[in-house]
Amino acid sequence: MVHGPRTRLDIVDGLAASNGLDNSHLLHAARADLLRRLGASVDAAQSYRRALALVTNESERRYLERRLREVQPQAHNAGINQLQSNGLLTFA
């Protein structure tokens, strides 16, 4: 990507805000992929789930499910790390 995933994510978010594309599974799938590339696995998982809630094509559904499975372990670990850094989770 010439301008990188952050720039592309800003464009996708702008489209979502201004064009009423919130009900498009393609928008959420694209957003999830960009977030994944940025290492934001928690947000990527959330966007993949939103895309899955909207998709009607079975092939696309399988693809999105596979991508979600790929980011979920990372999202889980990121969530644990955030809880630890906020002092909400400690290990004895």
Buried (B, 14 or more C-beta within 10 A) or exposed (E): EEEEBEEBBEEBEEBBEEEEEEEBBEBBBBBBBBBBBBEBBBBBBBBBBBBBEBBEEEEBBEBBEEBBEBBBEBBEEBBEEEEEEEEEEEEE
